[in-house]
Amino acid sequence: MTPGGALPDHLRVHGLTKVFAGGVRANDGITFDLAGGQTVGILGPNGAGKSTLLRQIVGLARPTAGGIELRGRSVTPRARWLREQVAYLPQHPLALLDLTVFEAVWTTAALRGHAPRSARARALEVLEALGLTDLRDRLVANLSGGEHRLVTIAAAVVAPTPLMALDEPSNELDPLMRRRVWALIGGLRHPERLILLVSHNVLEAEAAVDRVLILHRGRVFAEGTPGALRRERGSGVWLEIRYTGGPELLGHTGAAAGADGQDVHRLRWWLPRPEAERRLAALLDDGHRRRLLDINLREPTLEELYLSYRDEMETADARRAAGGGSR
C-alpha cells in the first residue's frame, strides 16, 4: 500500500464510529491501514468528520465504536504513552497564552522527552525556520492570530514523533509563512514516521502528500495514491494552448485572451492521452507551429481530482435525498 521501505501497520483504524449528542455521526465505520514513511492528506468537505477523526487517533476523543492501533498498541483516550508517540496540531490554537513564545516551544520539546539542552537547541532551530526568533520573548497572548498559529505549529513539530497529526497547518497564514510551514512539514519525512495532514488548500498540500483519504459524511469515499486516484478517474490529460492569429485552430475556436491589442486565443481540452498526443502532433505541424505561443500537456492536479470526487459526492447526496440510494 505504501512506498518501499515503509513500516507495515503503523496506524490501523477499524470500524471507527463517533456519534455525538443528538445522534450526529461524525465518523461512521471508518477503516484503513497506513504504513510509516508517508504523508497522508485527509480531504473532504466541511462536516465530513476529518477533525473528529484526528482527535480520536491522537487520543483526545473516545470512539463510540471501533478501535485504533498505533504501532501495535491500542489507542485509548489520554493514554500516557501517547505523549511521546503523537504530536497534534489542532485546527484551533491550544491554550499557550500564559507562556512566552520560546517557553511554549521549549516546554513542548521537553515534555516529549528531549533533555533540557537538546530541547533548547531544537526550539531555537524551529523558531528560526518559522521566522519567530524576534518574538521569542513575547507572551503568546500578545501575538496576532497568524503569529499565534505559527507558535502552535512550532510546538507541534519541535519534537517529531512517530505520528504527526496536523489539522489545517497553513490556516490564517500569509503566503510567505505558508511556504515556510510547508517546507518545515516536508523536512519531517522519516521512514518510521506517519504524517496525517488535513487541509482545505489542496493545491498547497499536493506537493506534500503521498496518499489521500477523501471523507464524506463520516465515511471513506475514496483512498489511494494521487496516481491511483488519477487512474480511477480515467486516463485523461489536459492539453492547453495559447496561439495568435484567427480564433480558429484545428477546427476549434478559442476564447480571446488578447493584451495590448494582441490577437491571442486559448484552447483547453480534456482528452484520453493517445488523442491528446495525436492532437499535439497536429498542432506541431509546420502549418500551425508558427501560431503557437504556449503548449501545456498535463495530468489533472490533485485539486481537480478532488473536485471531481466532490461532484460525485454531491450526486450521491442528491440520490439519497430523492430516495434512490447512494454509493
C-alpha positions in Angstrom: 0.0 0.0 0.0 2.9 2.4 0.7 6.3 3.4 -0.7 9.1 0.8 -0.5 10.8 0.5 2.9 7.8 1.9 4.8 6.8 0.1 8.1 3.6 -2.0 7.8 0.7 -1.4 10.0 2.0 1.9 11.5 -1.6 3.0 12.1 -4.7 0.8 12.0 -8.2 2.2 12.2 -11.1 -0.3 12.1 -14.8 0.4 12.3 -14.2 3.8 13.8 -17.5 5.5 14.7 -18.2 8.7 16.7 -21.8 9.7 17.5 -22.3 13.0 19.3 -25.4 14.0 21.3 -28.5 14.2 19.2 -27.4 11.3 17.1 -25.0 13.2 14.8 -22.5 10.8 13.3 -19.1 12.5 12.8 -17.4 9.2 11.8 -19.3 6.1 10.6 -17.4 2.9 10.4 -14.1 4.2 9.1 -11.5 1.5 8.4 -8.0 1.9 6.9 -4.4 0.8 7.5 -1.5 3.1 6.9 2.3 2.5 7.0 5.0 4.8 8.1 7.3 6.7 5.8 4.5 8.7 4.1 2.4 11.9 4.4 -1.4 11.2 4.0 -3.7 14.0 3.1 -7.2 13.8 4.6 -9.6 15.7 2.4 -13.3 16.3 2.4 -16.0 19.0 2.7 -16.8 20.8 5.9 -18.5 18.4 8.3 -17.0 15.3 6.7 -15.5 14.2 10.0 -11.8 15.0 9.4 -11.0 16.8 12.6 -13.0 14.4 14.7 -11.1 11.5 13.1 -7.7 13.2 14.1 -8.9 13.8 17.6 -9.7 10.1 18.1 -6.5 9.0 16.6 -4.4 11.2 18.9 -6.4 10.1 22.0 -8.4 13.3 22.6 -11.8 11.8 21.9 -13.3 8.4 22.8 -14.8 6.5 19.8 -18.4 5.3 20.2 -17.4 2.1 18.4 -14.4 0.6 16.6 -10.7 0.9 17.5 -7.3 2.4 16.7 -3.9 0.8 16.9 -0.7 2.8 16.7 2.5 0.7 16.2 0.7 -2.3 17.5 -0.7 -0.7 20.7 -4.4 0.1 21.2 -5.1 3.9 21.5 -7.2 4.8 24.4 -8.1 8.4 25.3 -5.3 10.3 27.1 -3.1 7.3 27.5 0.2 8.4 29.0 2.3 6.5 26.4 0.9 8.6 23.6 2.8 11.7 24.8 6.0 10.6 23.2 4.3 8.9 20.2 2.0 11.6 18.9 2.2 15.3 18.0 -1.0 17.1 17.3 -1.7 20.5 15.7 -5.4 21.3 16.3 -7.4 23.4 13.9 -7.9 26.0 16.7 -4.9 27.1 18.7 -4.1 25.4 22.0 -4.0 27.4 25.3 -0.4 28.6 25.4 -1.4 32.1 26.2 0.5 32.5 29.6 3.9 31.4 28.1 6.4 33.3 26.0 7.0 32.0 22.5 10.2 30.3 23.5 8.7 28.8 26.6 5.8 27.3 24.7 8.0 25.6 22.2 10.8 24.6 24.6 8.4 23.1 27.1 6.7 21.0 24.4 10.1 19.6 23.3 11.0 18.8 27.0 7.6 17.1 27.6 8.2 14.8 24.6 11.5 13.5 26.1 14.2 15.9 25.0 16.9 16.8 27.5 16.9 20.5 28.5 19.9 21.4 26.3 18.5 19.5 23.3 15.0 21.0 23.8 16.5 24.5 23.8 18.5 23.9 20.6 15.6 22.3 18.8 13.2 25.1 19.9 15.6 27.8 18.6 16.0 25.9 15.3 12.3 25.7 14.7 11.7 29.4 15.8 14.3 30.5 13.2 12.8 28.3 10.5 9.4 29.9 11.1 10.7 33.5 11.4 9.7 33.7 15.1 13.2 34.4 16.6 12.4 38.1 17.2 9.2 37.2 19.0 10.8 34.6 21.3 10.3 36.7 24.5 6.8 37.8 23.7 3.8 36.3 25.5 1.7 34.2 23.2 -1.4 36.1 24.4 0.0 39.3 22.8 0.6 37.8 19.4 -1.6 38.3 16.3 -3.7 35.4 15.0 -1.2 34.4 12.4 1.8 34.6 14.8 -0.2 32.5 17.4 -0.8 29.9 14.7 2.9 29.8 13.9 3.7 29.2 17.6 1.3 26.2 17.7 2.9 24.8 14.6 6.3 25.2 16.2 5.1 23.4 19.3 3.7 20.6 17.2 6.8 19.9 15.2 9.6 20.8 17.6 10.0 17.2 18.7 8.8 15.0 15.8 7.0 11.8 16.9 6.1 8.5 15.1 2.7 10.0 14.4 2.2 13.7 13.4 -1.4 14.8 13.1 -1.7 18.3 11.6 -5.1 19.9 11.1 -5.1 22.9 8.7 -1.4 23.8 9.3 -1.4 26.8 6.8 -4.7 28.3 8.1 -4.5 32.1 8.8 -1.0 32.4 7.4 0.2 34.8 4.7 1.9 33.3 1.6 5.5 33.6 2.8 4.6 32.0 6.1 2.7 29.2 4.4 5.7 28.4 2.2 7.9 28.2 5.4 5.4 25.9 7.1 5.2 23.5 4.1 9.0 23.4 3.9 9.1 22.5 7.6 6.5 19.8 7.1 8.5 18.4 4.2 11.5 18.1 6.4 9.6 15.9 8.9 9.6 12.9 6.5 11.2 9.8 8.0 10.7 6.0 7.2 9.4 5.4 10.8 7.0 8.4 10.8 3.5 8.8 9.6 2.2 12.3 8.9 -1.6 12.9 8.8 -2.5 16.2 7.1 -5.9 17.8 7.0 -6.0 20.8 4.6 -8.6 22.6 2.5 -5.8 24.1 0.4 -5.4 21.1 -1.9 -3.0 22.9 -4.3 -0.5 23.5 -1.5 -0.9 20.0 0.0 -0.4 18.3 -3.3 3.4 18.7 -3.1 3.5 17.1 0.4 1.2 14.1 0.2 1.9 10.5 -0.9 -1.5 9.2 -0.2 -5.1 10.6 0.0 -8.1 9.8 2.1 -11.3 11.5 1.0 -14.0 11.6 3.6 -17.7 12.2 3.1 -20.5 12.0 5.7 -18.1 10.4 8.1 -17.0 7.6 5.7 -14.0 7.0 3.5 -15.3 7.8 0.0 -12.0 7.3 -1.8 -8.5 6.3 -0.9 -5.2 5.8 -2.7 -2.1 7.5 -4.0 -2.6 10.5 -6.3 -1.6 8.3 -9.2 -4.1 5.6 -8.3 -6.9 8.1 -8.0 -6.0 9.5 -11.4 -6.2 6.1 -12.9 -9.6 5.6 -11.2 -10.9 8.8 -12.7 -9.7 7.8 -16.1 -6.6 8.2 -18.2 -7.4 11.7 -19.4 -5.0 14.6 -19.6 -5.3 18.4 -20.1 -4.0 19.9 -23.4 -3.8 23.7 -23.1 -2.5 26.1 -25.7 -2.2 29.8 -26.4 -1.9 30.9 -30.0 -2.1 34.0 -32.2 -3.9 34.8 -35.4 -7.6 34.0 -36.1 -9.6 32.4 -33.3 -10.0 29.1 -35.1 -7.3 26.4 -34.9 -7.7 22.7 -35.9 -11.4 23.4 -36.4 -11.8 24.8 -32.8 -12.4 28.3 -31.8 -10.5 29.6 -28.8 -11.6 32.3 -26.2 -9.9 35.6 -26.8 -7.1 36.4 -24.4 -5.5 39.4 -26.0 -3.5 42.1 -24.3 -2.2 45.4 -25.6 -4.1 44.8 -28.8 -2.5 41.4 -29.5 -4.7 38.8 -31.1 -4.2 35.9 -28.6 -6.5 33.0 -28.0 -6.7 29.9 -25.7 -7.9 26.4 -26.2 -8.2 23.7 -23.5 -9.2 20.1 -24.0 -9.7 17.1 -21.6 -8.7 14.1 -23.7 -7.6 10.5 -23.5 -3.8 10.6 -23.6 -3.5 8.9 -27.1 -5.9 11.5 -28.5 -4.1 14.4 -26.7 -0.8 13.2 -28.2 -2.3 13.0 -31.7 -3.7 16.5 -31.4 -0.4 17.8 -30.1 1.4 16.3 -33.1 -1.1 18.0 -35.4 -0.5 21.3 -33.6 3.2 21.0 -34.1 2.8 20.6 -37.8 4.7 23.3 -39.7 1.4 24.9 -40.7 0.4 25.6 -37.1 3.6 25.8 -35.2 4.3 29.5 -36.1 1.0 30.4 -34.4 1.7 28.7 -31.1 2.8 30.7 -28.1 2.4 28.2 -25.4 1.6 24.4 -25.0 0.9 22.6 -21.8 0.2 18.8 -21.7 -0.5 17.7 -18.1 -2.3 15.3 -15.8 -5.1 16.6 -13.6 -3.9 18.2 -10.4 -4.9 16.7 -7.0 -7.3 19.6 -6.6 -9.0 18.8 -9.9 -9.2 15.1 -8.8 -10.7 16.2 -5.5 -13.3 18.4 -7.2 -14.4 15.5 -9.5 -14.9 13.4 -6.3 -16.9 16.3 -4.8 -19.2 16.3 -7.8 -19.7 12.5 -7.4 -20.4 13.0 -3.6 -22.9 15.7 -4.3 -24.6 13.4 -6.9 -24.8 10.7 -4.3 -26.3 13.1 -1.8 -28.9 14.1 -4.4 -29.8 10.5 -5.0 -30.1 9.9 -1.2 -32.4 12.9 -0.9 -34.5 11.6 -3.7 -34.7 8.1 -2.1 -32.7 6.5 -4.9 -29.8 5.2 -2.8 -26.1 6.2 -3.0 -22.7 4.9 -3.2 
